Amino acid sequence: MKIAGIDASGSAARGAKLELLHPVTKAPFTSPSGEPVTITLLGQDSPQYRSRFQELVNANMESRRRKGAIPHDAVEQSAELLAVCTTDWSGMELEDESMLECNFDNAKQVFESEAWIREQADAFVSDRANFLR
């Protein structure tokens, strides 16, 4: 097997669809209207993920250099990385049954406020098997 034959970056940049599972029953999670909730994500080897990850590392290093700097919040950083990797979603409904637009700010908010979604997305993005075919 040729090691160079695995295109992890290209595969991760194409993205894959995560079907959210209920945090307790592990059954597919559905929106109030019964639609499966999915999130299309880029993998950890994608240029978008790697670039944002490096920016966060650099910011953390800079914070440590400045005296009295407040460390960056780990949940916020994780949410930012996942928001950068979010390209689409379906079934993300608000309480009034309107659809939540898929954009960076909304994705970051979802990942910050819903730990169970953030945990599933983080595990999905980190698993190369979801992107390599």
C-alpha positions in Angstrom: 0.0 0.0 0.0 1.4 3.4 -1.0 1.1 5.9 1.8 1.0 8.8 -0.7 -2.1 7.2 -2.3 -4.4 8.4 0.5 -5.8 11.8 -0.3 -6.9 12.8 3.3 -6.9 16.6 2.5 -8.9 16.3 -0.7 -11.4 13.9 0.8 -11.9 16.0 3.9 -12.4 19.1 1.8 -15.3 17.5 0.0 -17.2 17.1 3.2 -19.6 14.4 4.5 -23.0 14.3 6.1 -23.4 13.7 9.8 -26.8 12.4 10.8 -27.3 13.6 14.4 -28.3 10.9 16.9 -30.5 11.5 20.0 -28.0 11.9 22.9 -29.7 9.3 25.0 -31.5 6.8 22.7 -28.9 7.1 19.9 -31.9 7.0 17.4 -31.6 9.4 14.5 -32.6 12.8 15.8 -35.5 14.5 14.0 -36.7 18.1 13.9 -40.1 19.0 15.2 -41.5 18.5 11.7 -40.1 14.9 11.6 -37.2 15.7 9.2 -33.8 14.0 10.0 -31.3 16.5 11.3 -28.1 16.4 9.4 -24.9 18.6 9.2 -22.5 18.5 6.3 -19.0 18.9 7.7 -15.5 19.2 6.3 -12.9 16.9 8.0 -9.9 17.8 10.1 -7.6 17.4 7.2 -9.4 20.1 5.1 -7.6 23.4 4.4 -10.4 25.3 6.2 -10.0 23.3 9.4 -6.2 23.4 9.4 -6.0 27.1 8.7 -8.4 28.0 11.5 -6.7 25.6 13.9 -3.4 27.2 13.3 -4.9 30.7 13.8 -6.3 29.5 17.2 -2.9 28.0 18.2 -1.2 31.3 17.3 -3.7 33.3 19.2 -3.3 31.1 22.3 0.5 31.4 22.1 0.2 35.2 21.8 -2.1 35.3 24.8 0.4 33.4 26.9 3.1 35.9 25.9 1.1 38.9 27.1 1.1 39.3 30.9 -2.3 39.0 32.4 -3.9 37.7 29.2 -7.2 35.8 29.6 -6.9 32.3 28.1 -9.3 31.5 25.2 -12.3 29.4 26.1 -12.0 25.8 24.9 -15.7 25.4 24.1 -15.7 28.6 22.0 -12.6 27.5 20.1 -14.1 24.1 19.4 -17.3 25.7 18.2 -15.4 28.0 15.9 -13.5 25.1 14.4 -16.7 23.2 13.8 -18.5 26.3 12.4 -15.7 26.8 9.9 -16.2 23.1 8.8 -20.0 23.4 8.5 -21.1 23.7 4.9 -24.8 22.8 5.1 -27.4 21.4 7.3 -31.0 20.2 7.2 -33.7 19.9 9.8 -32.4 22.7 12.0 -35.7 24.3 13.1 -36.4 27.0 15.6 -39.2 26.8 18.1 -41.5 28.6 15.7 -40.7 25.8 13.1 -38.8 28.2 10.8 -35.6 26.9 9.5 -32.3 28.1 11.0 -30.1 29.5 8.2 -26.7 27.7 7.8 -24.0 30.2 8.3 -20.9 30.6 10.4 -22.5 32.6 13.2 -25.5 30.3 13.5 -23.3 27.2 13.4 -21.0 28.6 16.1 -24.1 29.4 18.3 -25.4 25.9 17.9 -22.1 24.3 18.7 -21.5 26.6 21.7 -25.0 26.1 23.2 -25.6 22.4 22.5 -22.8 20.2 23.9 -24.3 17.0 22.5 -24.3 18.4 19.0 -20.8 19.7 19.4 -19.5 16.4 20.7 -21.0 14.4 17.8 -19.7 16.9 15.2 -16.2 17.0 16.8 -16.0 13.2 16.8 -17.3 13.1 13.2 -14.8 15.7 11.9 -11.9 13.9 13.6 -12.7 10.5 12.1 -11.0 10.2 8.7 -13.1 7.1 7.9 -16.1 9.5 7.4 -14.3 11.2 4.6 -12.0 8.6 2.9 -13.8 6.3 0.5 
